[in-house]
Amino acid sequence: MSGDAPALGDPAGEIDAMAARLRELAALLRDPEAGDEPAAELAREAAELVSRAGNEIDRVLREGDPEPG
């Protein structure tokens, strides 16, 4: 990622940075000149980012939920 990494502990910034990288990866994957191996690596990175972003969103939502009862 670029030098514009969000500060640690900033979930919204982290999610935004992951989304920006996913947009970059999507653009790279649309390139008809991308070879199979580089495309596979980009797809793996994208899958990892989607998983991390989903986990971060879940964590933020859990922390924001009031305790039942």
Secondary structure, DSSP 8 states (H G I E B T S, - for coil): --S----TT-HHHHHHHHHHHHHHHHHHHH-TT--HHHHHHHHHHHHHHHHHHHHHHHHHHHHHS----
